[in-house]
Amino acid sequence: MSRVSMFNSPLLLGFDQLERTLDRLAKGAEGYPPYNIERIGENGLRITLAVAGFASDDLAIELVESQLTVRGKQTDDSDRVFLHRGIAARQFQRAFMLAEGIEVTGARLDNGLLSIDLVRPVQEPRISRIRIEAGEAGNNAIDITARRVQPR
């Protein structure tokens, strides 16, 4: 069975990496731990994960290329005897794909909430003018010049 790609258009060139990223995210979507994403100021973002019961030593945050991964693993205390155990000590992994240029500025664990602060840089629009030369096929030169346009 073959799958129809949403990027299978001759007008969308070079989006195969984006499609693989979307596929990977769709496969890894689970509901634990719950999280919020909020805007902080003009260029800031904050991801907040509900990680009640986890200490800072039980958590790890890793950024590899553009994928931010948060992992949690609690150690089971063998000295404790539970008559009822309704709070599971389970491990998790939650991944977020970050757009190019987004930077992680810090993380904080407070009252069972892990907050990860991000900043997205202001990007200037880029306009390119491509010079076309006349000549024989295979002997054409292309001159690309770019200039920055100030945002409004």
C-alpha positions in Angstrom: 0.0 0.0 0.0 1.5 3.4 -1.0 0.7 6.6 0.8 -0.2 9.8 -1.0 2.1 12.6 0.0 0.7 16.0 0.8 3.9 17.4 -0.6 3.6 15.5 -3.8 3.3 18.6 -6.0 5.8 19.8 -8.6 5.4 23.3 -7.0 6.7 22.2 -3.6 10.3 21.5 -4.0 12.6 20.4 -1.2 10.0 19.7 1.4 10.8 16.0 1.8 12.6 16.6 5.2 9.5 18.5 6.5 7.3 15.6 5.5 9.5 13.1 7.3 9.5 15.3 10.4 5.7 15.5 10.4 5.4 11.8 10.0 7.8 11.2 13.0 5.8 13.6 15.1 2.5 12.0 14.2 3.8 8.6 15.2 5.2 9.8 18.6 2.1 11.7 19.7 1.0 10.5 23.2 -0.9 12.2 25.9 1.6 12.0 28.8 2.7 14.3 30.3 0.2 17.0 29.5 1.6 20.3 28.4 0.9 23.9 27.5 2.6 26.2 25.0 2.2 29.9 25.5 3.5 33.1 24.1 5.7 35.1 26.4 6.2 38.7 25.3 6.7 39.5 21.6 9.3 36.8 20.6 9.2 34.4 23.5 7.5 31.0 24.0 7.2 28.8 27.0 6.5 25.0 27.1 5.1 23.9 30.4 4.8 20.2 31.2 2.9 18.8 34.2 5.5 16.4 35.8 4.2 16.0 39.3 6.3 13.6 41.4 9.4 14.1 39.3 12.5 15.7 40.8 14.9 17.7 38.7 17.3 14.8 38.8 14.6 12.6 37.2 14.3 14.9 34.2 16.5 15.5 31.2 16.1 18.1 28.4 18.0 17.6 25.2 18.2 19.7 22.0 19.5 17.8 18.9 19.4 19.9 15.8 15.8 21.2 15.8 14.2 18.5 18.1 13.7 19.3 21.7 13.2 16.2 23.8 12.1 16.0 27.4 12.6 12.7 29.2 11.5 11.7 32.7 12.4 8.6 34.6 11.6 8.0 38.3 13.5 5.5 40.4 11.4 3.0 42.3 11.9 3.2 46.1 12.1 -0.4 47.2 12.0 0.6 50.9 8.4 1.8 50.6 5.5 -0.6 50.9 2.3 0.5 49.2 -1.2 -0.6 50.3 -2.5 1.1 47.2 -0.5 2.6 44.4 -2.6 5.0 42.2 0.3 7.3 41.3 2.4 5.5 38.8 6.1 6.0 38.7 6.4 5.8 34.9 8.9 7.2 32.5 8.0 9.4 29.5 9.5 11.1 26.5 8.0 14.1 24.8 9.5 15.7 21.7 8.9 19.1 20.1 10.2 20.2 16.7 11.5 23.7 16.8 11.6 26.0 13.8 15.0 27.1 12.6 16.6 29.8 14.8 14.5 29.1 17.9 16.8 29.0 21.0 16.2 27.5 24.4 16.9 30.1 27.0 16.3 28.2 30.2 14.2 25.6 32.2 12.7 25.6 35.6 10.9 23.0 37.8 8.4 24.6 40.2 5.5 22.9 42.0 5.4 19.9 39.6 5.5 22.1 36.5 8.6 22.0 34.2 8.8 25.3 32.2 11.1 25.6 29.2 11.6 29.1 27.8 12.3 29.7 24.2 13.0 32.7 22.1 12.4 33.1 18.4 14.5 35.6 16.6 13.0 38.3 14.4 13.5 37.4 10.8 13.8 39.9 8.1 12.1 39.2 4.8 14.6 38.4 2.0 14.0 39.4 -1.6 16.3 38.0 -4.3 16.6 39.2 -7.8 17.9 36.7 -10.3 19.7 38.0 -13.4 19.0 36.1 -16.6 21.6 36.0 -19.3 20.9 35.2 -22.9 23.1 32.7 -24.6 23.5 29.1 -25.7 21.8 26.3 -23.7 24.1 25.0 -20.9 26.2 28.1 -21.0 23.8 30.4 -19.1 25.0 32.2 -16.0 22.7 33.1 -13.1 23.6 36.0 -10.8 21.7 36.0 -7.5 21.7 39.2 -5.5 19.8 39.5 -2.2 18.8 42.5 -0.2 17.1 42.7 3.2 13.8 44.5 3.6 12.9 46.1 6.9 9.7 44.7 8.5 6.8 47.0 8.8 
